[in-house]
Amino acid sequence: MRDSEKHGSTAGLPRPSRRRVLGSLGATLGLPLLEDAASLFNVPALAEGNPQPVPTEAQTRATALIEGPAGTIPDYFMGLAYEKGDLVSDVLFTGANMSLAGLFNRLGTGVLAIGGNSLDTTVWTADGMGNTAGQVSPVDVDNLADFLALTNWKLLYGVNLATSTPALAAAEVAYVQATLGNVVIGYEIGNEPDEYYLSYFPNGWDLSAFQALWEEFQSAILAATPSAVITGPAASGNVTTWTVPFILSSTGNLISLVTQHYYRGNGHNVNATVSNLVSADPNIIAECVALKWSEYVRKTPFRFTETNSYLYGGSPGVSNAYASALWVIDHLFRIALGGGSGVNMQGGDASYYTPIANQGSAVLEARPEYYGLLFFSLAGQGTLLQTKLSVTNFNATMYAVLTASGVTNIVIVNKEVYSSLKITIECGKTINGASVIELRNTDLAATTGQTIQGGTVAVDGSFTLGAPYAPENISSSWVTCYVPAISAVLLQIF
């Protein structure tokens, strides 16, 4: 949901997909697809003779262990979510938007989710001219196809349930599927239906009413496009009272991916602060537990297809501040460790929480949260490993990923304002080389000035890491490095 918004005919089907024409551009425009940061350069060689600086803050000593498997970060785990209104009125997703495509590709492979509150006020109009608020037409879908052809991303596409008809939804899905084919990983029917009673169905709306209406749309869509992959229920919250009962009912048999929305808190609440954002979030862990249990019963994976820091577009000076970069690293790792198959961070326009700020089709900047997403992506895909950090009463977290190439990427996030860590880690294997990359800024509330190893991200995704640091000490399977105050460190073990 873009929280500021919170509360046809089949003629012309199909035409050849322009992905066949433009698909080769993805390899040209696409920035390096990173298994991990090591693929940017010869890290061990560059790390030699460049010792990590000793932080100036007070120092806390800690030890840590890396142990056995704890989960997986799969390919296409990363994702962004945009309003359907951005698709039809902002002229944002077109083959001309090379800057936005560059920022997408900088994050590696990912999934673009099209939905939000404007989904249920946007109606399929097969003869529409395109770029018209409230209407989605073949022109808009063609533009989206041209944009995705420039990227290494896939698509999760939402259709209107609240103010449309099964026939119109079926016609829209048929056109999208004919145009984009296997780029589409699934279709969501409706957006946050657990809240439809607030706007669309004030009387008698409940889970049973939703399921009955949803099944009408699902049946019509599959009758027109048998290959369509259906997801759901895309609830705003209410995991135990809406999403889990939906999954466990007979309707749950009709979906291939469970989708759920989640926000850290209310952006209008006095608790929507920098310090709260970087504090522990037990709620996301609890939601993952409930969804994982349902996955165990139904054998259906789950994904948070819309999530971010604070509702109502975020909290100013918080959601658009450096704190969001550290928060989002934790957020993504917590979901991965909780068994989630992916995450789509809500954004668009100049909302406080958007990772990429834009005005219409123009990209304005990569926000601090984008830097957190990029830092997470540098840890790569692969097997999540268990970590044990000895320090207590200290606001720090630690994660580890074993990539297919055998590199162990260890991420340590220090949210303490006045204290650094000097950490010695038992890695469980002989260390042949190691490097350190830092995400830094001087103030959790700063809205600019963040860097990753001295590098900044340009509006077209261009980005150059500075030479990595060598850790303070390596001895057999042990390595020691520093984690400055309010920083994240990526320690790569070769």
N, C-alpha and C positions, 0 to 999 in steps of 0.2 A: 504494500500500500504506500502511495505517496501520501504521507500522513497529513499534509495540508489539505488533501482532498477527502479525508476520511469522512466521514459522515457528511430473402432475396432470390435472387436468381442464381443458377449455375452457369450462365452464359459465359463463354470465353475459356472454359476448362477443356484440357489444360494447354499450356504453351510450353515449349522446350525450356528447361531450366538454364538460366544464364551461368550457373555454376560451371557448366561444361566449357563456357567461353572464358570465364574469369578465374577458374579454379587454379590455374597455374600461377596467378599473381600472388596467391597466399605464400608460396615458397619464396617469392622475391621480396614482397613487403614484410613477410613474417620475420620478426627478430628471432634470434636463436632459441630453439625449443630446448629448455634447460632440464636435464635430469637433475642437476644440482648446480651450485655456483661454480664448481670446478670446471664445468664445460665452457665457461667464459674465457679461461686462460689456463696456463700451466701453473696451478696454484702453488704446489710445493716449491718450485723454483723461485717464484716471485716472493714467497714468504721468507726465504732465506735472507738473513742480514737486515730484516725489517722488524725488530722486536716490537711487541705490543706495548704501547705506552702504559706506565703505571698511573692509575687514576689518582686524582688529587683529593678525592673525598676520603672520609674515614673508611677503614677497610674491615670487612668481616670475613673470617676464614671459614671455608666449608669444604666438605668432601662429597663425592657422589659416585654412584655405581650405575653402569649400563648393563642391563640383564636381558632376558629372553623376549620373544615376540609379545606385543600387546595389541596389535591391530594392523591396519593397512591404510595408507593414503593412496587411493587408486588414481589412475589417469582421469582427467576431467573432474577432479574433486573441486577445483576452483570454479567460481562462477560469479556473475553479476546479474542483478535483476533490475528491470526498467518497466515503467508504466507503459501500457498499451498506447496511452496518449502521446508518449514520446515517439512511438512508431508512426502515428498518423498525423501529428500536427507539428512536431519539432523539426522534421526533415533531418533527423539525427542519423538514422541508419540508412545510408546510401553508399554506393560504390565510390562516391567522391570524398567520403570522410576518411581520408588516409590517416589523419592524426588519431582519431578514435580507434581505428583498426590497429595502429601501431601500439597504443596503450593496452589493448586487449592482448595482442600477441606477446607483449613484454612479460605478461603473466604466465605464458606458456599455453597449454591446452586448457580450455574451459568451456563452460556452458552459459549461454545467455538465456535468461528467463524473461519472457514478455508477459506481464500480468498487471498487478496492482489494482487499486480501486477503479481506475478508469476502464478496466477490462469490462466491467458489467454495465458500462454506459456507452460502449462502443459496439456498433452493430455492423455485421457484414453487409456490404453494399456492392454487389458484383459489377454494377455499371458506374461505380463512383469514380470521380476524377483523381482521387488520392490527395493526401496532405490536407484532410478535412476533419476537424474535430468531431468526434461522435461517430465517425464512419471508418471502417477499414475496408480497403478495396484491393483488387489485384495489383494496382500500381504500388501500394504500400508494401505488399508482400514481395513484389519484384525488387523493390529497393532494398528490402531486408536481405533478400537472397544475394544481391550484388555486394552488400556490406559483408556478409558472412563469407563470401568467396575470397575476401581479402584476409581472412583470419584462419586460425587453426581451431576455431570454436564450433560447438554444436548448439542446438536450440531446444528450449522447452517453451512451448507455445500455448497460451491461454485463450479460451473462447468464452464469450458472454453466456452466462446461465440466467442471470436475474432478469434481464429485459429483452432477451432474444427468444428465438424459437429453435426447436430441434432441427428443423429443416435448414435454417440459416446457419447454424453451427456446423451441420454436416457439410454444407456447401463450402464453408470457409476452410474446414479441415481438408476437404478434398483438394482444394486449390493449393493450400500450403504444402500438402504432402506431394502433390504432383510437381511443385516448383522446387522444393528443397530436399525431398527424398530422405535418404538416411542421415542427413544432417540433423533431422528432428529426432530427439530422444524420447519425446512424449508430449501429450496434450493434457493440459489442465482444464477442467470444466468448472468455470466459476472461480471467484476469488473471495476467500474468507467467508464462506457460506454460514458459518456459525454466528455471524453478525448481520445476516440479512434481515432479521427482525427489526433492526434499527432504521432501515431505509426502504426496503423493497416489500417485505411481507410482515406487516405489524401484527397480524392476527394468525395464530395457529402454526407459526413456523417452529419446527423442531427438527431433530435429526431424521425422524421418519419421513417428514414432508420433504426434506432435502433429498433423501435417498430416492424417493419416488420420482421427483423431478429430474434428478441427476441421471437415473437409469433411462429415462426417456431420451435424454440427450445422448448418452453413451450408446444406446441402441441405434439411434439414427446415424450417428457418426460412423459406427462400424459397418452399418448396412451400405453406406456410401464408400467408405474407405476401410476395407477389412484389415489392412496392414497397419492402421493407426494404433499407436501405443498409448493407452489411457493411464493417467496418473490421478492422484487425489488423496485427501479431500481439500488440501490447501487451506486448512483452518487457520484462523488468526492466533489461536491459543487453544485452551480447553482440550489439552491432549487426552486426559483420562476420561472426559465426559463426552467428547465428540470424535476425535481422531481414532482412538483405540476401539471404541464401539463400532465405528464405521469399518475399520480394518477387519474386525472379527465377525462382522455380519456377512450375510451372503453377498452383499454389495462389494465387500472387500476382495472377493474372488475375481472381480472384474478389472482390477488395477494391477499394473506391473511395477509401479513405483509409488511409495507413500510419500506425500509431500506435506510439509508443515511450515508454518511461519513462526518467527520468534524475535522478540526485542528485549533488550536488557532491562528497559524500564520506560517510564513515561517522561517525555521531554519537557513537560510542563510541571513536573514535580520538583520540589526543592531538593530532592535527593539526586537529581540528575547533574552530578558534579564530576569533576576530574577525579577526585579521590575515590568516589563511588565506582566510577567506570573501571578503574584499575584494581578494584578489590575483587575478592573471590565471588564467583557467580554459581551458587549451588543449583539454581533453577534450570540452567541449561543441562547440567549433569542429570538431574531428575527427569527431564523430558527425554533425554537420550535413553535412559534406562527403560522408560515406559515404551518408547518406540522400538527399542531393541527387543524387548520381550514380545511385542507384536510381530516383529520380523521373525523371531524364532518360531512363532506359531504358524505364520502365513508364508514364510520363506520369501517375503517381499522386502527389498531394501528400502531405506528411507533417506530423504534428502530435505534439508532446510532450504526451500526454494525462495524464501524471502526472509531476510534477517538483517539486523543492524543494531546500533547502540540504543538510541532512545526514540520512542514514538513521536509522531507529529513533526517529522522532518529532522529530528535530532535536537540536541541542546546546544545553543550558541556558545562558543568558547570551550566546548567540551567535545561534541561529536566531530567538529572540524579542527580539533586541536591534536597535538602530538600524542596525547594520552590514547587517542583512538588507534594509533599505530601499534602501541604495545598491547592494547586490549584485543585487537582483532587477531593477533598472533595466537594469544591464549584461546580465543573463541574458536578458531578453526581447529586447533589441536584438540581442544576438549571434545568437539563434535566428532573428529576422526577417532579419538580414543573411545568415544561413546558408541562407535559403530556406524556413524553416518556415512553415506556414500558420496556426499557432496554438500556444498554451501553456496548459496547465491546471495551476495551482499546487495541490498537495495540501494539504488542511487538515482541519479538523473538530475538535470538542471543544476541549481546552486543550493540545493537543500544542504543543511549543515552536515548530514551524515554521508553525503555522496562521496565515494572514493575518487570519482572523476567529475569535476565541475564543468558544466557546459551552459552556453546560452544559445538556444536554438541548435544549429548544426555546428557552432564554433566551440571547440574545446578550450576551456579557460585555464585549467591546471590539474595536475595530479595532487590530490589532497593528502594530508598525513596518513589517513587510513589506507590509501593506495600503497604507500611505502610499507605498511605492515603486511599487506597482501603480497607485495613483491618479495619481502623478506621471507615470508612463509613459503613462497614458491621456490626460493633458492635452496630450501631444505630438501626439495625434490619429492618424488613419489617413491613408494616402496613399503617396507615393513616397519611399522612403529615398534620401538623397543621400550621395555620398562625402564624407568629411571628412578633412582632413590637419591634425594638431596638431603644432606644431613642437617642443614641449618633450619632452625625453627623460629617462629615469631619474626620472620623476615619475609617481605613481600616479593618473592621470587618464584619462578616456575621453570621447569626443565623438561625437554622433550628430545627424543632421538629417532632418527630415520635411517634405516639401512637400505641403500639404493641397490639397484640391480647390478651396478658396476662394483659393488663391494665397499663403497665409500660410506662411512658413518657420519651423518650430519647431526650435530648436537646443538640445540637451540636453548639458550638460557635467557630468560626475560627478568630483568631487575626493575621493579617498580618503586623501589625505595628512593626517596628524594635526596637523602644526605649520606647514603652509605653505599660503597661499592662492595663487590665480592671478589675474593681471591679463592678460586675453586680448583681443587685437585680431583680429577675424575679417573676412576678405574674403567677402562673402555672394554675390557674383556677380550682384547686381541692385541697382538704386537703392533705398535705404531711405527709405520715407515716414514710418515711425514704428516704434518698438520698445519692448518692455517686458521686465522681468525678474521672474521668480517663483522663490523659493528654497525648497528643502527643507532644513530645519536641525535640528540637535540639538547638544548640547555634548559628547557622548561616544559613541563607536562601540558601547560596551557598555551604554549606557542602554536600559532596557526601556520607558521612558515619556519624554514630553517632546518628541517630534518634532512639527514643525509644517510646514505648507505655506503660505508667505507669512502666517505668524502664525495660520493657522486649524487647528483640530483637528476630527476626524471623530467625530460622536456615534454612539451605538449604533444609531440608525435611519438612518444615512447622511447626516444633516444636516451641512452643511459650508459655510463662507463664507470665501472668500479675502480677505485684506486687500488694500488698494490695491497694485498692482504698482509696482515701481521703474522709474525711467527709467535707461537705461544711462549709463555715465560719459561716453561721447562717440559721436556719429554723424557721419560724413563721407562723403557720396556712398554708396558701396557698402560702406564699412567701419564697424564698430561695435566699441566697447570696453566690456567689463563685467568685474566681479569674480566669482570663484568661491571663496567662503570655504573654509577647511579643513573636511574631512568634511561636504561639502554637495553638493547637486545644484542646478543652475540651469537653468531653462527660459527661453531668450532667444527671444522671438517677434519676427519681422521682418515688417513689413507693407509 
